[in-house]
Amino acid sequence: MEILILMLVLWYVGLFFQTFFLHRYAAHQTFTMSKFGERVCFVLTWIFQGSNYLSAYGYGVMHRLHHAYADTEKDPHSPKYDANVFAMMWRTKNVYQDINNKRIEVEPKYTKNVPQWERFDKFASSRGSRLAWAAFYTVFFIVFATAWWHWLFLPVAFFMAPIHGVIINWFAHIYGYVNFKVNDTSKNLLPFDFLMMGESYHNNHHTHSGRANFGVRWFEVDFTYWIMVVLDKLGCIKLNKSA
């Protein structure tokens, strides 16, 4: 039971901070929050992404490039230009690291207002941090795994964030349905998105990239958006009215 609880926490809470903080805040700025709130999100993203921590700056800039160049040779990740899912993952990793470490020049319009906490990112992205989290997961499994198949979840814990990325950036560009005609292959992967908390409404998002609510049709429930509504009501964030 403990293993399944851990995996659910890593899947959904890690996913929440990926879509809420990295995607909707860092990349698209569909809401605003205080500098303190931003720093809290940095730390919570590190806690719940653990060994696969993604920088808000690296993710935010890369995602803006994805929208600008979707399904072209300049797209950081596209099934159209990568031979297989592993090739796409490898290229995505390299582009992300080049952006995050500022090894490539990026036009200012793609970096404008993207949050960055360089000192924390350096620590959270370090090999030591990633190995420490990997060791924690391993020890947790040693203590709580009671069946051989529990160990099949350990690699998933190690690579949770890339798995989330693959589901959207690969499969949601191949399978699903479309509500809007766009100039790329983005699709809505799930009609009721219980798995990706609204992220799988990818065709909707590519059509209205600045919209906070990724759902459009009555059955397209965006769980992350409704959490954002609650946080807005509580004064933790301020949703942009235009989003």
C-alpha positions in Angstrom: 0.0 0.0 0.0 2.8 2.4 0.9 4.4 1.9 -2.5 1.1 2.7 -4.3 0.6 5.8 -2.2 4.1 7.1 -3.0 3.6 6.6 -6.7 0.2 8.4 -6.6 1.8 11.3 -4.7 4.7 11.5 -7.1 2.4 11.2 -10.1 -0.3 13.7 -9.2 1.5 16.2 -7.0 4.6 16.2 -9.2 2.3 16.6 -12.2 0.4 19.4 -10.5 3.5 21.5 -10.0 4.7 20.7 -13.5 1.5 22.0 -15.0 0.6 24.7 -12.5 4.0 26.2 -11.9 6.3 25.3 -14.8 3.7 25.3 -17.6 0.8 27.7 -16.7 2.9 30.1 -14.7 6.5 30.0 -16.0 5.8 29.4 -19.7 2.4 31.1 -20.1 1.9 33.4 -17.1 -1.8 32.7 -16.9 -1.7 34.0 -13.3 0.5 36.0 -11.0 1.7 35.4 -7.5 4.1 37.0 -5.0 7.8 36.4 -5.0 7.4 34.4 -1.8 4.8 32.2 -3.5 7.1 31.7 -6.4 9.9 30.6 -4.2 7.6 28.2 -2.3 6.6 26.7 -5.7 10.3 26.2 -6.6 10.9 24.2 -3.4 7.7 22.2 -3.7 8.5 21.4 -7.3 11.9 20.0 -6.2 10.3 18.0 -3.4 7.6 16.3 -5.5 9.7 16.0 -8.7 12.7 14.8 -6.8 15.2 13.1 -9.0 13.6 14.5 -12.1 13.4 18.2 -11.0 12.8 20.6 -13.9 13.9 24.2 -13.7 11.1 26.8 -14.3 13.5 28.7 -16.5 14.6 25.8 -18.7 11.1 24.4 -18.9 9.4 27.7 -19.5 11.7 28.9 -22.3 11.7 25.4 -24.0 7.9 25.3 -23.9 7.6 28.7 -25.5 9.9 27.5 -28.3 7.6 24.4 -28.7 4.6 26.6 -29.3 6.5 28.9 -31.6 7.9 26.1 -33.8 5.4 23.3 -33.2 6.1 20.3 -35.4 8.9 21.9 -37.3 12.6 21.1 -37.2 13.1 23.8 -34.6 10.6 22.2 -32.2 12.4 20.9 -29.1 10.2 17.8 -29.2 8.0 16.5 -32.0 7.0 13.0 -33.2 7.1 14.4 -36.7 10.9 15.0 -36.6 12.1 12.3 -34.1 12.3 8.7 -35.2 11.0 7.3 -31.9 10.0 8.3 -28.4 13.5 7.7 -27.0 15.1 9.9 -29.6 12.6 12.7 -28.8 13.3 12.3 -25.1 17.1 12.6 -25.6 16.8 15.6 -27.9 14.4 17.3 -25.4 16.9 16.7 -22.6 19.7 18.2 -24.6 17.7 21.3 -25.6 16.5 21.8 -22.0 20.0 21.6 -20.6 21.4 24.0 -23.2 18.6 26.5 -22.4 18.9 26.1 -18.7 22.7 26.4 -18.7 22.5 29.3 -21.2 24.7 27.5 -23.7 22.6 28.7 -26.6 21.3 32.1 -27.4 17.5 32.5 -27.2 15.6 35.5 -28.4 14.5 37.8 -25.6 10.8 37.4 -26.3 11.1 33.7 -25.3 12.8 34.5 -22.0 10.8 37.6 -20.9 9.5 37.3 -17.4 10.3 33.6 -17.1 11.0 33.0 -13.4 14.5 31.9 -12.4 16.2 31.2 -9.1 19.7 30.4 -10.2 21.2 29.4 -6.9 18.3 27.0 -6.0 18.2 25.6 -9.6 21.9 24.8 -9.4 21.4 22.9 -6.2 18.1 21.2 -7.2 19.4 20.2 -10.6 22.8 18.9 -9.3 23.9 15.3 -9.6 24.1 15.1 -5.8 20.4 16.2 -5.4 19.2 13.7 -8.0 21.2 10.9 -6.6 20.0 11.7 -3.1 16.4 11.5 -4.2 17.1 8.3 -6.1 18.6 6.8 -3.0 15.6 7.9 -0.9 13.2 6.1 -3.4 15.3 3.0 -3.4 15.4 2.8 0.4 11.7 3.4 0.5 11.1 0.5 -1.8 13.5 -1.7 0.3 11.5 -0.9 3.4 8.0 -1.1 2.0 8.0 -3.3 -1.1 6.2 -6.6 -0.3 5.9 -8.1 -3.8 8.3 -8.4 -6.7 6.0 -6.3 -9.0 6.3 -3.3 -6.7 9.9 -2.9 -8.0 8.5 -2.3 -11.5 7.5 1.2 -10.2 11.0 2.2 -9.1 12.2 3.3 -12.6 8.9 5.2 -13.0 9.7 7.1 -9.7 13.2 7.9 -11.1 11.8 9.3 -14.4 8.3 10.6 -13.5 8.6 14.1 -15.1 10.0 12.8 -18.4 7.2 10.2 -18.5 4.7 13.0 -18.0 6.3 14.9 -20.9 6.3 11.9 -23.2 2.6 11.3 -22.7 1.8 14.8 -23.9 4.6 15.7 -26.3 4.6 12.3 -28.1 1.2 10.6 -27.7 -0.9 13.7 -27.7 0.6 14.6 -31.1 -0.3 11.1 -32.5 -3.5 9.9 -30.8 -6.8 11.6 -29.8 -9.4 14.0 -31.2 -9.3 17.7 -32.2 -11.7 20.5 -31.4 -9.8 23.1 -33.5 -7.9 23.0 -36.8 -4.3 24.0 -36.1 -1.0 24.0 -38.1 0.4 21.2 -36.0 -0.4 17.7 -34.9 -1.6 18.5 -31.4 -4.6 16.5 -30.2 -6.8 16.1 -27.1 -5.6 12.7 -25.7 -8.4 12.1 -23.2 -12.0 13.3 -23.3 -12.1 13.2 -19.5 -8.6 13.9 -18.2 -8.3 12.0 -15.0 -4.7 11.1 -15.7 -3.0 14.3 -16.7 -5.0 16.9 -14.7 -6.0 18.9 -17.9 -2.7 18.6 -19.7 -4.0 16.1 -22.2 -6.3 18.8 -23.8 -3.4 19.6 -26.0 -5.2 20.6 -29.1 -7.3 23.1 -27.0 -4.1 24.4 -25.5 -2.3 24.9 -28.8 -5.3 26.8 -30.0 -5.6 29.1 -26.9 -2.1 28.9 -25.4 -2.7 31.8 -23.0 -6.0 30.4 -21.6 -5.8 29.1 -18.0 -8.6 26.6 -18.5 -7.4 23.9 -21.0 -10.9 22.4 -21.1 -13.4 23.7 -23.7 -16.3 21.3 -24.1 -18.6 20.4 -21.2 -16.9 17.0 -20.5 -13.4 18.3 -20.6 -12.7 18.9 -16.9 -9.4 20.6 -16.2 -8.7 19.7 -12.6 -5.7 22.0 -12.4 -7.7 25.0 -13.5 -10.3 24.4 -10.8 -7.5 24.2 -8.2 -6.2 27.5 -9.5 -9.7 29.0 -9.1 -9.7 28.0 -5.4 -6.2 29.4 -5.0 -7.3 32.6 -6.6 -10.3 32.8 -4.2 -8.0 32.3 -1.3 -5.7 35.1 -2.5 -2.7 32.8 -3.1 -2.6 33.6 -6.8 -4.3 36.1 -9.1 -5.7 34.6 -12.3 -5.3 36.8 -15.3 -8.8 37.8 -16.5 -7.8 37.6 -20.1 -6.7 33.9 -19.5 
